[in-house]
Amino acid sequence: MTSKELLYVEDALGHENFMKTCSKKTAAQIQDPVLSTYIAELEQKHTELFNKFLNLL
């Protein structure tokens, strides 16, 4: 993997980690159960994407 590709993967990991954290906090704060469930699903999706990027390393 080139250094440019490595920088891209590291940047993507940071973004996915940020989105995962934001989704988790938001899902806990939302009172609407349907919306909270949807946000929790987004958290799971970002966790999966984070793991996929991590496996590239």
mmCIF entry with sequence, helices, sheets and N, C-alpha, C, O atoms, coordinates in Angstrom:
data_MODEL
# 
_entry.id   MODEL 
# 
_entity.id                         1 
_entity.type                       polymer 
_entity.pdbx_number_of_molecules   1 
# 
_entity_poly.entity_id                      1 
_entity_poly.type                           'polypeptide(L)' 
_entity_poly.nstd_linkage                   no 
_entity_poly.nstd_monomer                   no 
_entity_poly.pdbx_seq_one_letter_code       MTSKELLYVEDALGHENFMKTCSKKTAAQIQDPVLSTYIAELEQKHTELFNKFLNLL 
_entity_poly.pdbx_seq_one_letter_code_can   MTSKELLYVEDALGHENFMKTCSKKTAAQIQDPVLSTYIAELEQKHTELFNKFLNLL 
_entity_poly.pdbx_strand_id                 A 
# 
loop_
_entity_poly_seq.entity_id 
_entity_poly_seq.num 
_entity_poly_seq.mon_id 
_entity_poly_seq.hetero 
1 1  MET n 
1 2  THR n 
1 3  SER n 
1 4  LYS n 
1 5  GLU n 
1 6  LEU n 
1 7  LEU n 
1 8  TYR n 
1 9  VAL n 
1 10 GLU n 
1 11 ASP n 
1 12 ALA n 
1 13 LEU n 
1 14 GLY n 
1 15 HIS n 
1 16 GLU n 
1 17 ASN n 
1 18 PHE n 
1 19 MET n 
1 20 LYS n 
1 21 THR n 
1 22 CYS n 
1 23 SER n 
1 24 LYS n 
1 25 LYS n 
1 26 THR n 
1 27 ALA n 
1 28 ALA n 
1 29 GLN n 
1 30 ILE n 
1 31 GLN n 
1 32 ASP n 
1 33 PRO n 
1 34 VAL n 
1 35 LEU n 
1 36 SER n 
1 37 THR n 
1 38 TYR n 
1 39 ILE n 
1 40 ALA n 
1 41 GLU n 
1 42 LEU n 
1 43 GLU n 
1 44 GLN n 
1 45 LYS n 
1 46 HIS n 
1 47 THR n 
1 48 GLU n 
1 49 LEU n 
1 50 PHE n 
1 51 ASN n 
1 52 LYS n 
1 53 PHE n 
1 54 LEU n 
1 55 ASN n 
1 56 LEU n 
1 57 LEU n 
# 
_struct_asym.id          A 
_struct_asym.entity_id   1 
# 
loop_
_struct_conf.conf_type_id 
_struct_conf.id 
_struct_conf.pdbx_PDB_helix_id 
_struct_conf.beg_label_comp_id 
_struct_conf.beg_label_asym_id 
_struct_conf.beg_label_seq_id 
_struct_conf.pdbx_beg_PDB_ins_code 
_struct_conf.end_label_comp_id 
_struct_conf.end_label_asym_id 
_struct_conf.end_label_seq_id 
_struct_conf.pdbx_end_PDB_ins_code 
_struct_conf.beg_auth_comp_id 
_struct_conf.beg_auth_asym_id 
_struct_conf.beg_auth_seq_id 
_struct_conf.end_auth_comp_id 
_struct_conf.end_auth_asym_id 
_struct_conf.end_auth_seq_id 
_struct_conf.pdbx_PDB_helix_class 
_struct_conf.details 
_struct_conf.pdbx_PDB_helix_length 
HELX_P HELX_P1 AA1 SER A 3  ? GLN A 29 ? SER A 3  GLN A 29 1 ? 27 
HELX_P HELX_P2 AA2 PRO A 33 ? LEU A 56 ? PRO A 33 LEU A 56 1 ? 24 
# 
_struct_conf_type.id          HELX_P 
_struct_conf_type.criteria    ? 
_struct_conf_type.reference   ? 
# 
loop_
_atom_site.group_PDB 
_atom_site.id 
_atom_site.type_symbol 
_atom_site.label_atom_id 
_atom_site.label_alt_id 
_atom_site.label_comp_id 
_atom_site.label_asym_id 
_atom_site.label_entity_id 
_atom_site.label_seq_id 
_atom_site.pdbx_PDB_ins_code 
_atom_site.Cartn_x 
_atom_site.Cartn_y 
_atom_site.Cartn_z 
_atom_site.occupancy 
_atom_site.B_iso_or_equiv 
_atom_site.pdbx_formal_charge 
_atom_site.auth_seq_id 
_atom_site.auth_comp_id 
_atom_site.auth_asym_id 
_atom_site.auth_atom_id 
_atom_site.pdbx_PDB_model_num 
ATOM 1   N N  . MET A 1 1  ? 0.848   -1.167 0.000  1.00 0.00 ? 1  MET A N  1 
ATOM 2   C CA . MET A 1 1  ? 0.000   0.000  0.000  1.00 0.00 ? 1  MET A CA 1 
ATOM 3   C C  . MET A 1 1  ? 0.899   1.237  0.000  1.00 0.00 ? 1  MET A C  1 
ATOM 4   O O  . MET A 1 1  ? 1.857   1.331  0.767  1.00 0.00 ? 1  MET A O  1 
ATOM 5   N N  . THR A 1 2  ? 0.569   2.166  -0.866 1.00 0.00 ? 2  THR A N  1 
ATOM 6   C CA . THR A 1 2  ? 1.371   3.386  -0.944 1.00 0.00 ? 2  THR A CA 1 
ATOM 7   C C  . THR A 1 2  ? 1.058   4.293  0.246  1.00 0.00 ? 2  THR A C  1 
ATOM 8   O O  . THR A 1 2  ? 0.065   4.098  0.947  1.00 0.00 ? 2  THR A O  1 
ATOM 9   N N  . SER A 1 3  ? 1.907   5.268  0.456  1.00 0.00 ? 3  SER A N  1 
ATOM 10  C CA . SER A 1 3  ? 1.688   6.183  1.577  1.00 0.00 ? 3  SER A CA 1 
ATOM 11  C C  . SER A 1 3  ? 0.419   7.010  1.358  1.00 0.00 ? 3  SER A C  1 
ATOM 12  O O  . SER A 1 3  ? -0.276  7.347  2.316  1.00 0.00 ? 3  SER A O  1 
ATOM 13  N N  . LYS A 1 4  ? 0.119   7.334  0.109  1.00 0.00 ? 4  LYS A N  1 
ATOM 14  C CA . LYS A 1 4  ? -1.101  8.090  -0.185 1.00 0.00 ? 4  LYS A CA 1 
ATOM 15  C C  . LYS A 1 4  ? -2.340  7.253  0.124  1.00 0.00 ? 4  LYS A C  1 
ATOM 16  O O  . LYS A 1 4  ? -3.316  7.770  0.668  1.00 0.00 ? 4  LYS A O  1 
ATOM 17  N N  . GLU A 1 5  ? -2.311  5.984  -0.214 1.00 0.00 ? 5  GLU A N  1 
ATOM 18  C CA . GLU A 1 5  ? -3.426  5.089  0.086  1.00 0.00 ? 5  GLU A CA 1 
ATOM 19  C C  . GLU A 1 5  ? -3.576  4.909  1.601  1.00 0.00 ? 5  GLU A C  1 
ATOM 20  O O  . GLU A 1 5  ? -4.692  4.863  2.118  1.00 0.00 ? 5  GLU A O  1 
ATOM 21  N N  . LEU A 1 6  ? -2.467  4.811  2.290  1.00 0.00 ? 6  LEU A N  1 
ATOM 22  C CA . LEU A 1 6  ? -2.503  4.670  3.741  1.00 0.00 ? 6  LEU A CA 1 
ATOM 23  C C  . LEU A 1 6  ? -3.121  5.900  4.395  1.00 0.00 ? 6  LEU A C  1 
ATOM 24  O O  . LEU A 1 6  ? -3.897  5.779  5.343  1.00 0.00 ? 6  LEU A O  1 
ATOM 25  N N  . LEU A 1 7  ? -2.781  7.071  3.895  1.00 0.00 ? 7  LEU A N  1 
ATOM 26  C CA . LEU A 1 7  ? -3.371  8.306  4.415  1.00 0.00 ? 7  LEU A CA 1 
ATOM 27  C C  . LEU A 1 7  ? -4.879  8.322  4.184  1.00 0.00 ? 7  LEU A C  1 
ATOM 28  O O  . LEU A 1 7  ? -5.634  8.767  5.049  1.00 0.00 ? 7  LEU A O  1 
ATOM 29  N N  . TYR A 1 8  ? -5.318  7.843  3.031  1.00 0.00 ? 8  TYR A N  1 
ATOM 30  C CA . TYR A 1 8  ? -6.743  7.789  2.736  1.00 0.00 ? 8  TYR A CA 1 
ATOM 31  C C  . TYR A 1 8  ? -7.454  6.861  3.723  1.00 0.00 ? 8  TYR A C  1 
ATOM 32  O O  . TYR A 1 8  ? -8.506  7.215  4.257  1.00 0.00 ? 8  TYR A O  1 
ATOM 33  N N  . VAL A 1 9  ? -6.894  5.689  3.966  1.00 0.00 ? 9  VAL A N  1 
ATOM 34  C CA . VAL A 1 9  ? -7.512  4.724  4.872  1.00 0.00 ? 9  VAL A CA 1 
ATOM 35  C C  . VAL A 1 9  ? -7.555  5.287  6.294  1.00 0.00 ? 9  VAL A C  1 
ATOM 36  O O  . VAL A 1 9  ? -8.566  5.148  6.983  1.00 0.00 ? 9  VAL A O  1 
ATOM 37  N N  . GLU A 1 10 ? -6.472  5.919  6.735  1.00 0.00 ? 10 GLU A N  1 
ATOM 38  C CA . GLU A 1 10 ? -6.453  6.511  8.068  1.00 0.00 ? 10 GLU A CA 1 
ATOM 39  C C  . GLU A 1 10 ? -7.500  7.618  8.196  1.00 0.00 ? 10 GLU A C  1 
ATOM 40  O O  . GLU A 1 10 ? -8.156  7.734  9.231  1.00 0.00 ? 10 GLU A O  1 
ATOM 41  N N  . ASP A 1 11 ? -7.658  8.423  7.156  1.00 0.00 ? 11 ASP A N  1 
ATOM 42  C CA . ASP A 1 11 ? -8.656  9.484  7.152  1.00 0.00 ? 11 ASP A CA 1 
ATOM 43  C C  . ASP A 1 11 ? -10.069 8.885  7.208  1.00 0.00 ? 11 ASP A C  1 
ATOM 44  O O  . ASP A 1 11 ? -10.925 9.369  7.949  1.00 0.00 ? 11 ASP A O  1 
ATOM 45  N N  . ALA A 1 12 ? -10.299 7.846  6.431  1.00 0.00 ? 12 ALA A N  1 
ATOM 46  C CA . ALA A 1 12 ? -11.604 7.186  6.416  1.00 0.00 ? 12 ALA A CA 1 
ATOM 47  C C  . ALA A 1 12 ? -11.913 6.564  7.779  1.00 0.00 ? 12 ALA A C  1 
ATOM 48  O O  . ALA A 1 12 ? -13.056 6.609  8.234  1.00 0.00 ? 12 ALA A O  1 
ATOM 49  N N  . LEU A 1 13 ? -10.905 5.987  8.429  1.00 0.00 ? 13 LEU A N  1 
ATOM 50  C CA . LEU A 1 13 ? -11.098 5.430  9.769  1.00 0.00 ? 13 LEU A CA 1 
ATOM 51  C C  . LEU A 1 13 ? -11.525 6.516  10.758 1.00 0.00 ? 13 LEU A C  1 
ATOM 52  O O  . LEU A 1 13 ? -12.411 6.305  11.587 1.00 0.00 ? 13 LEU A O  1 
ATOM 53  N N  . GLY A 1 14 ? -10.894 7.654  10.659 1.00 0.00 ? 14 GLY A N  1 
ATOM 54  C CA . GLY A 1 14 ? -11.246 8.771  11.537 1.00 0.00 ? 14 GLY A CA 1 
ATOM 55  C C  . GLY A 1 14 ? -12.674 9.242  11.321 1.00 0.00 ? 14 GLY A C  1 
ATOM 56  O O  . GLY A 1 14 ? -13.398 9.516  12.278 1.00 0.00 ? 14 GLY A O  1 
ATOM 57  N N  . HIS A 1 15 ? -13.075 9.335  10.057 1.00 0.00 ? 15 HIS A N  1 
ATOM 58  C CA . HIS A 1 15 ? -14.440 9.765  9.745  1.00 0.00 ? 15 HIS A CA 1 
ATOM 59  C C  . HIS A 1 15 ? -15.465 8.755  10.244 1.00 0.00 ? 15 HIS A C  1 
ATOM 60  O O  . HIS A 1 15 ? -16.474 9.131  10.840 1.00 0.00 ? 15 HIS A O  1 
ATOM 61  N N  . GLU A 1 16 ? -15.211 7.490  10.004 1.00 0.00 ? 16 GLU A N  1 
ATOM 62  C CA . GLU A 1 16 ? -16.155 6.459  10.437 1.00 0.00 ? 16 GLU A CA 1 
ATOM 63  C C  . GLU A 1 16 ? -16.245 6.389  11.952 1.00 0.00 ? 16 GLU A C  1 
ATOM 64  O O  . GLU A 1 16 ? -17.327 6.182  12.501 1.00 0.00 ? 16 GLU A O  1 
ATOM 65  N N  . ASN A 1 17 ? -15.135 6.555  12.621 1.00 0.00 ? 17 ASN A N  1 
ATOM 66  C CA . ASN A 1 17 ? -15.146 6.561  14.087 1.00 0.00 ? 17 ASN A CA 1 
ATOM 67  C C  . ASN A 1 17 ? -15.961 7.746  14.610 1.00 0.00 ? 17 ASN A C  1 
ATOM 68  O O  . ASN A 1 17 ? -16.728 7.605  15.562 1.00 0.00 ? 17 ASN A O  1 
ATOM 69  N N  . PHE A 1 18 ? -15.794 8.897  13.992 1.00 0.00 ? 18 PHE A N  1 
ATOM 70  C CA . PHE A 1 18 ? -16.546 10.087 14.377 1.00 0.00 ? 18 PHE A CA 1 
ATOM 71  C C  . PHE A 1 18 ? -18.043 9.871  14.164 1.00 0.00 ? 18 PHE A C  1 
ATOM 72  O O  . PHE A 1 18 ? -18.848 10.196 15.037 1.00 0.00 ? 18 PHE A O  1 
ATOM 73  N N  . MET A 1 19 ? -18.416 9.325  13.012 1.00 0.00 ? 19 MET A N  1 
ATOM 74  C CA . MET A 1 19 ? -19.830 9.090  12.713 1.00 0.00 ? 19 MET A CA 1 
ATOM 75  C C  . MET A 1 19 ? -20.431 8.047  13.662 1.00 0.00 ? 19 MET A C  1 
ATOM 76  O O  . MET A 1 19 ? -21.580 8.169  14.087 1.00 0.00 ? 19 MET A O  1 
ATOM 77  N N  . LYS A 1 20 ? -19.646 7.033  13.982 1.00 0.00 ? 20 LYS A N  1 
ATOM 78  C CA . LYS A 1 20 ? -20.096 6.002  14.918 1.00 0.00 ? 20 LYS A CA 1 
ATOM 79  C C  . LYS A 1 20 ? -20.374 6.620  16.292 1.00 0.00 ? 20 LYS A C  1 
ATOM 80  O O  . LYS A 1 20 ? -21.405 6.336  16.902 1.00 0.00 ? 20 LYS A O  1 
ATOM 81  N N  . THR A 1 21 ? -19.474 7.446  16.772 1.00 0.00 ? 21 THR A N  1 
ATOM 82  C CA . THR A 1 21 ? -19.621 8.096  18.069 1.00 0.00 ? 21 THR A CA 1 
ATOM 83  C C  . THR A 1 21 ? -20.816 9.043  18.088 1.00 0.00 ? 21 THR A C  1 
ATOM 84  O O  . THR A 1 21 ? -21.594 9.049  19.042 1.00 0.00 ? 21 THR A O  1 
ATOM 85  N N  . CYS A 1 22 ? -20.959 9.842  17.033 1.00 0.00 ? 22 CYS A N  1 
ATOM 86  C CA . CYS A 1 22 ? -22.087 10.774 16.958 1.00 0.00 ? 22 CYS A CA 1 
ATOM 87  C C  . CYS A 1 22 ? -23.413 10.034 16.905 1.00 0.00 ? 22 CYS A C  1 
ATOM 88  O O  . CYS A 1 22 ? -24.378 10.438 17.553 1.00 0.00 ? 22 CYS A O  1 
ATOM 89  N N  . SER A 1 23 ? -23.465 8.965  16.147 1.00 0.00 ? 23 SER A N  1 
ATOM 90  C CA . SER A 1 23 ? -24.697 8.177  16.032 1.00 0.00 ? 23 SER A CA 1 
ATOM 91  C C  . SER A 1 23 ? -25.088 7.580  17.374 1.00 0.00 ? 23 SER A C  1 
ATOM 92  O O  . SER A 1 23 ? -26.262 7.579  17.744 1.00 0.00 ? 23 SER A O  1 
ATOM 93  N N  . LYS A 1 24 ? -24.103 7.076  18.095 1.00 0.00 ? 24 LYS A N  1 
ATOM 94  C CA . LYS A 1 24 ? -24.380 6.460  19.397 1.00 0.00 ? 24 LYS A CA 1 
ATOM 95  C C  . LYS A 1 24 ? -24.940 7.488  20.375 1.00 0.00 ? 24 LYS A C  1 
ATOM 96  O O  . LYS A 1 24 ? -25.926 7.222  21.062 1.00 0.00 ? 24 LYS A O  1 
ATOM 97  N N  . LYS A 1 25 ? -24.316 8.656  20.437 1.00 0.00 ? 25 LYS A N  1 
ATOM 98  C CA . LYS A 1 25 ? -24.776 9.710  21.341 1.00 0.00 ? 25 LYS A CA 1 
ATOM 99  C C  . LYS A 1 25 ? -26.168 10.186 20.951 1.00 0.00 ? 25 LYS A C  1 
ATOM 100 O O  . LYS A 1 25 ? -27.020 10.393 21.814 1.00 0.00 ? 25 LYS A O  1 
ATOM 101 N N  . THR A 1 26 ? -26.397 10.357 19.674 1.00 0.00 ? 26 THR A N  1 
ATOM 102 C CA . THR A 1 26 ? -27.691 10.850 19.203 1.00 0.00 ? 26 THR A CA 1 
ATOM 103 C C  . THR A 1 26 ? -28.795 9.846  19.474 1.00 0.00 ? 26 THR A C  1 
ATOM 104 O O  . THR A 1 26 ? -29.879 10.228 19.914 1.00 0.00 ? 26 THR A O  1 
ATOM 105 N N  . ALA A 1 27 ? -28.543 8.567  19.219 1.00 0.00 ? 27 ALA A N  1 
ATOM 106 C CA . ALA A 1 27 ? -29.553 7.535  19.458 1.00 0.00 ? 27 ALA A CA 1 
ATOM 107 C C  . ALA A 1 27 ? -29.960 7.497  20.929 1.00 0.00 ? 27 ALA A C  1 
ATOM 108 O O  . ALA A 1 27 ? -31.118 7.224  21.245 1.00 0.00 ? 27 ALA A O  1 
ATOM 109 N N  . ALA A 1 28 ? -29.029 7.765  21.817 1.00 0.00 ? 28 ALA A N  1 
ATOM 110 C CA . ALA A 1 28 ? -29.325 7.750  23.247 1.00 0.00 ? 28 ALA A CA 1 
ATOM 111 C C  . ALA A 1 28 ? -30.147 8.963  23.674 1.00 0.00 ? 28 ALA A C  1 
ATOM 112 O O  . ALA A 1 28 ? -30.876 8.901  24.663 1.00 0.00 ? 28 ALA A O  1 
ATOM 113 N N  . GLN A 1 29 ? -30.034 10.059 22.939 1.00 0.00 ? 29 GLN A N  1 
ATOM 114 C CA . GLN A 1 29 ? -30.712 11.294 23.316 1.00 0.00 ? 29 GLN A CA 1 
ATOM 115 C C  . GLN A 1 29 ? -32.108 11.438 22.704 1.00 0.00 ? 29 GLN A C  1 
ATOM 116 O O  . GLN A 1 29 ? -32.953 12.145 23.254 1.00 0.00 ? 29 GLN A O  1 
ATOM 117 N N  . ILE A 1 30 ? -32.351 10.782 21.586 1.00 0.00 ? 30 ILE A N  1 
ATOM 118 C CA . ILE A 1 30 ? -33.631 10.936 20.891 1.00 0.00 ? 30 ILE A CA 1 
ATOM 119 C C  . ILE A 1 30 ? -34.720 10.166 21.623 1.00 0.00 ? 30 ILE A C  1 
ATOM 120 O O  . ILE A 1 30 ? -34.525 9.016  22.016 1.00 0.00 ? 30 ILE A O  1 
ATOM 121 N N  . GLN A 1 31 ? -35.857 10.806 21.801 1.00 0.00 ? 31 GLN A N  1 
ATOM 122 C CA . GLN A 1 31 ? -36.956 10.181 22.526 1.00 0.00 ? 31 GLN A CA 1 
ATOM 123 C C  . GLN A 1 31 ? -37.889 9.391  21.615 1.00 0.00 ? 31 GLN A C  1 
ATOM 124 O O  . GLN A 1 31 ? -38.567 8.475  22.080 1.00 0.00 ? 31 GLN A O  1 
ATOM 125 N N  . ASP A 1 32 ? -37.937 9.725  20.339 1.00 0.00 ? 32 ASP A N  1 
ATOM 126 C CA . ASP A 1 32 ? -38.789 9.003  19.390 1.00 0.00 ? 32 ASP A CA 1 
ATOM 127 C C  . ASP A 1 32 ? -38.187 7.620  19.158 1.00 0.00 ? 32 ASP A C  1 
ATOM 128 O O  . ASP A 1 32 ? -37.068 7.532  18.652 1.00 0.00 ? 32 ASP A O  1 
ATOM 129 N N  . PRO A 1 33 ? -38.882 6.541  19.506 1.00 0.00 ? 33 PRO A N  1 
ATOM 130 C CA . PRO A 1 33 ? -38.295 5.194  19.397 1.00 0.00 ? 33 PRO A CA 1 
ATOM 131 C C  . PRO A 1 33 ? -37.978 4.769  17.972 1.00 0.00 ? 33 PRO A C  1 
ATOM 132 O O  . PRO A 1 33 ? -37.000 4.056  17.748 1.00 0.00 ? 33 PRO A O  1 
ATOM 133 N N  . VAL A 1 34 ? -38.783 5.191  17.005 1.00 0.00 ? 34 VAL A N  1 
ATOM 134 C CA . VAL A 1 34 ? -38.529 4.814  15.609 1.00 0.00 ? 34 VAL A CA 1 
ATOM 135 C C  . VAL A 1 34 ? -37.257 5.493  15.110 1.00 0.00 ? 34 VAL A C  1 
ATOM 136 O O  . VAL A 1 34 ? -36.405 4.859  14.488 1.00 0.00 ? 34 VAL A O  1 
ATOM 137 N N  . LEU A 1 35 ? -37.143 6.776  15.386 1.00 0.00 ? 35 LEU A N  1 
ATOM 138 C CA . LEU A 1 35 ? -35.959 7.521  14.963 1.00 0.00 ? 35 LEU A CA 1 
ATOM 139 C C  . LEU A 1 35 ? -34.710 7.041  15.696 1.00 0.00 ? 35 LEU A C  1 
ATOM 140 O O  . LEU A 1 35 ? -33.633 6.946  15.107 1.00 0.00 ? 35 LEU A O  1 
ATOM 141 N N  . SER A 1 36 ? -34.859 6.742  16.969 1.00 0.00 ? 36 SER A N  1 
ATOM 142 C CA . SER A 1 36 ? -33.735 6.236  17.747 1.00 0.00 ? 36 SER A CA 1 
ATOM 143 C C  . SER A 1 36 ? -33.239 4.898  17.190 1.00 0.00 ? 36 SER A C  1 
ATOM 144 O O  . SER A 1 36 ? -32.034 4.658  17.117 1.00 0.00 ? 36 SER A O  1 
ATOM 145 N N  . THR A 1 37 ? -34.171 4.035  16.803 1.00 0.00 ? 37 THR A N  1 
ATOM 146 C CA . THR A 1 37 ? -33.796 2.747  16.204 1.00 0.00 ? 37 THR A CA 1 
ATOM 147 C C  . THR A 1 37 ? -33.065 2.950  14.892 1.00 0.00 ? 37 THR A C  1 
ATOM 148 O O  . THR A 1 37 ? -32.084 2.263  14.608 1.00 0.00 ? 37 THR A O  1 
ATOM 149 N N  . TYR A 1 38 ? -33.540 3.890  14.092 1.00 0.00 ? 38 TYR A N  1 
ATOM 150 C CA . TYR A 1 38 ? -32.887 4.178  12.814 1.00 0.00 ? 38 TYR A CA 1 
ATOM 151 C C  . TYR A 1 38 ? -31.460 4.683  13.028 1.00 0.00 ? 38 TYR A C  1 
ATOM 152 O O  . TYR A 1 38 ? -30.535 4.251  12.340 1.00 0.00 ? 38 TYR A O  1 
ATOM 153 N N  . ILE A 1 39 ? -31.287 5.586  13.971 1.00 0.00 ? 39 ILE A N  1 
ATOM 154 C CA . ILE A 1 39 ? -29.951 6.118  14.265 1.00 0.00 ? 39 ILE A CA 1 
ATOM 155 C C  . ILE A 1 39 ? -29.047 5.009  14.794 1.00 0.00 ? 39 ILE A C  1 
ATOM 156 O O  . ILE A 1 39 ? -27.856 4.990  14.481 1.00 0.00 ? 39 ILE A O  1 
ATOM 157 N N  . ALA A 1 40 ? -29.583 4.092  15.583 1.00 0.00 ? 40 ALA A N  1 
ATOM 158 C CA . ALA A 1 40 ? -28.793 2.956  16.079 1.00 0.00 ? 40 ALA A CA 1 
ATOM 159 C C  . ALA A 1 40 ? -28.363 2.062  14.914 1.00 0.00 ? 40 ALA A C  1 
ATOM 160 O O  . ALA A 1 40 ? -27.262 1.513  14.929 1.00 0.00 ? 40 ALA A O  1 
ATOM 161 N N  . GLU A 1 41 ? -29.226 1.915  13.907 1.00 0.00 ? 41 GLU A N  1 
ATOM 162 C CA . GLU A 1 41 ? -28.851 1.148  12.713 1.00 0.00 ? 41 GLU A CA 1 
ATOM 163 C C  . GLU A 1 41 ? -27.722 1.842  11.957 1.00 0.00 ? 41 GLU A C  1 
ATOM 164 O O  . GLU A 1 41 ? -26.831 1.187  11.415 1.00 0.00 ? 41 GLU A O  1 
ATOM 165 N N  . LEU A 1 42 ? -27.768 3.165  11.926 1.00 0.00 ? 42 LEU A N  1 
ATOM 166 C CA . LEU A 1 42 ? -26.677 3.916  11.292 1.00 0.00 ? 42 LEU A CA 1 
ATOM 167 C C  . LEU A 1 42 ? -25.366 3.712  12.042 1.00 0.00 ? 42 LEU A C  1 
ATOM 168 O O  . LEU A 1 42 ? -24.301 3.600  11.435 1.00 0.00 ? 42 LEU A O  1 
ATOM 169 N N  . GLU A 1 43 ? -25.458 3.666  13.359 1.00 0.00 ? 43 GLU A N  1 
ATOM 170 C CA . GLU A 1 43 ? -24.253 3.403  14.167 1.00 0.00 ? 43 GLU A CA 1 
ATOM 171 C C  . GLU A 1 43 ? -23.659 2.054  13.793 1.00 0.00 ? 43 GLU A C  1 
ATOM 172 O O  . GLU A 1 43 ? -22.444 1.925  13.637 1.00 0.00 ? 43 GLU A O  1 
ATOM 173 N N  . GLN A 1 44 ? -24.514 1.052  13.649 1.00 0.00 ? 44 GLN A N  1 
ATOM 174 C CA . GLN A 1 44 ? -24.047 -0.289 13.274 1.00 0.00 ? 44 GLN A CA 1 
ATOM 175 C C  . GLN A 1 44 ? -23.395 -0.269 11.898 1.00 0.00 ? 44 GLN A C  1 
ATOM 176 O O  . GLN A 1 44 ? -22.365 -0.910 11.689 1.00 0.00 ? 44 GLN A O  1 
ATOM 177 N N  . LYS A 1 45 ? -23.989 0.463  10.959 1.00 0.00 ? 45 LYS A N  1 
ATOM 178 C CA . LYS A 1 45 ? -23.434 0.563  9.605  1.00 0.00 ? 45 LYS A CA 1 
ATOM 179 C C  . LYS A 1 45 ? -22.050 1.207  9.640  1.00 0.00 ? 45 LYS A C  1 
ATOM 180 O O  . LYS A 1 45 ? -21.130 0.747  8.964  1.00 0.00 ? 45 LYS A O  1 
ATOM 181 N N  . HIS A 1 46 ? -21.905 2.266  10.423 1.00 0.00 ? 46 HIS A N  1 
ATOM 182 C CA . HIS A 1 46 ? -20.603 2.938  10.518 1.00 0.00 ? 46 HIS A CA 1 
ATOM 183 C C  . HIS A 1 46 ? -19.575 2.048  11.230 1.00 0.00 ? 46 HIS A C  1 
ATOM 184 O O  . HIS A 1 46 ? -18.385 2.114  10.922 1.00 0.00 ? 46 HIS A O  1 
ATOM 185 N N  . THR A 1 47 ? -20.015 1.235  12.157 1.00 0.00 ? 47 THR A N  1 
ATOM 186 C CA . THR A 1 47 ? -19.122 0.284  12.806 1.00 0.00 ? 47 THR A CA 1 
ATOM 187 C C  . THR A 1 47 ? -18.622 -0.741 11.791 1.00 0.00 ? 47 THR A C  1 
ATOM 188 O O  . THR A 1 47 ? -17.441 -1.087 11.780 1.00 0.00 ? 47 THR A O  1 
ATOM 189 N N  . GLU A 1 48 ? -19.521 -1.221 10.944 1.00 0.00 ? 48 GLU A N  1 
ATOM 190 C CA . GLU A 1 48 ? -19.137 -2.181 9.906  1.00 0.00 ? 48 GLU A CA 1 
ATOM 191 C C  . GLU A 1 48 ? -18.145 -1.558 8.920  1.00 0.00 ? 48 GLU A C  1 
ATOM 192 O O  . GLU A 1 48 ? -17.160 -2.191 8.542  1.00 0.00 ? 48 GLU A O  1 
ATOM 193 N N  . LEU A 1 49 ? -18.410 -0.322 8.510  1.00 0.00 ? 49 LEU A N  1 
ATOM 194 C CA . LEU A 1 49 ? -17.496 0.359  7.586  1.00 0.00 ? 49 LEU A CA 1 
ATOM 195 C C  . LEU A 1 49 ? -16.131 0.588  8.229  1.00 0.00 ? 49 LEU A C  1 
ATOM 196 O O  . LEU A 1 49 ? -15.098 0.421  7.580  1.00 0.00 ? 49 LEU A O  1 
ATOM 197 N N  . PHE A 1 50 ? -16.129 0.974  9.517  1.00 0.00 ? 50 PHE A N  1 
ATOM 198 C CA . PHE A 1 50 ? -14.884 1.153  10.248 1.00 0.00 ? 50 PHE A CA 1 
ATOM 199 C C  . PHE A 1 50 ? -14.071 -0.137 10.228 1.00 0.00 ? 50 PHE A C  1 
ATOM 200 O O  . PHE A 1 50 ? -12.870 -0.118 9.958  1.00 0.00 ? 50 PHE A O  1 
ATOM 201 N N  . ASN A 1 51 ? -14.728 -1.251 10.512 1.00 0.00 ? 51 ASN A N  1 
ATOM 202 C CA . ASN A 1 51 ? -14.039 -2.539 10.542 1.00 0.00 ? 51 ASN A CA 1 
ATOM 203 C C  . ASN A 1 51 ? -13.514 -2.935 9.167  1.00 0.00 ? 51 ASN A C  1 
ATOM 204 O O  . ASN A 1 51 ? -12.436 -3.521 9.062  1.00 0.00 ? 51 ASN A O  1 
ATOM 205 N N  . LYS A 1 52 ? -14.258 -2.623 8.120  1.00 0.00 ? 52 LYS A N  1 
ATOM 206 C CA . LYS A 1 52 ? -13.790 -2.934 6.758  1.00 0.00 ? 52 LYS A CA 1 
ATOM 207 C C  . LYS A 1 52 ? -12.534 -2.132 6.424  1.00 0.00 ? 52 LYS A C  1 
ATOM 208 O O  . LYS A 1 52 ? -11.585 -2.669 5.853  1.00 0.00 ? 52 LYS A O  1 
ATOM 209 N N  . PHE A 1 53 ? -12.531 -0.856 6.776  1.00 0.00 ? 53 PHE A N  1 
ATOM 210 C CA . PHE A 1 53 ? -11.338 -0.036 6.531  1.00 0.00 ? 53 PHE A CA 1 
ATOM 211 C C  . PHE A 1 53 ? -10.172 -0.533 7.369  1.00 0.00 ? 53 PHE A C  1 
ATOM 212 O O  . PHE A 1 53 ? -9.033  -0.567 6.901  1.00 0.00 ? 53 PHE A O  1 
ATOM 213 N N  . LEU A 1 54 ? -10.455 -0.917 8.604  1.00 0.00 ? 54 LEU A N  1 
ATOM 214 C CA . LEU A 1 54 ? -9.404  -1.405 9.485  1.00 0.00 ? 54 LEU A CA 1 
ATOM 215 C C  . LEU A 1 54 ? -8.780  -2.687 8.936  1.00 0.00 ? 54 LEU A C  1 
ATOM 216 O O  . LEU A 1 54 ? -7.575  -2.898 9.081  1.00 0.00 ? 54 LEU A O  1 
ATOM 217 N N  . ASN A 1 55 ? -9.575  -3.531 8.316  1.00 0.00 ? 55 ASN A N  1 
ATOM 218 C CA . ASN A 1 55 ? -9.059  -4.768 7.736  1.00 0.00 ? 55 ASN A CA 1 
ATOM 219 C C  . ASN A 1 55 ? -8.165  -4.537 6.524  1.00 0.00 ? 55 ASN A C  1 
ATOM 220 O O  . ASN A 1 55 ? -7.425  -5.433 6.118  1.00 0.00 ? 55 ASN A O  1 
ATOM 221 N N  . LEU A 1 56 ? -8.229  -3.345 5.946  1.00 0.00 ? 56 LEU A N  1 
ATOM 222 C CA . LEU A 1 56 ? -7.330  -3.028 4.829  1.00 0.00 ? 56 LEU A CA 1 
ATOM 223 C C  . LEU A 1 56 ? -5.890  -2.876 5.310  1.00 0.00 ? 56 LEU A C  1 
ATOM 224 O O  . LEU A 1 56 ? -4.946  -3.039 4.537  1.00 0.00 ? 56 LEU A O  1 
ATOM 225 N N  . LEU A 1 57 ? -5.733  -2.567 6.579  1.00 0.00 ? 57 LEU A N  1 
ATOM 226 C CA . LEU A 1 57 ? -4.382  -2.392 7.136  1.00 0.00 ? 57 LEU A CA 1 
ATOM 227 C C  . LEU A 1 57 ? -3.862  -3.749 7.503  1.00 0.00 ? 57 LEU A C  1 
ATOM 228 O O  . LEU A 1 57 ? -2.739  -3.868 7.994  1.00 0.00 ? 57 LEU A O  1 
# 
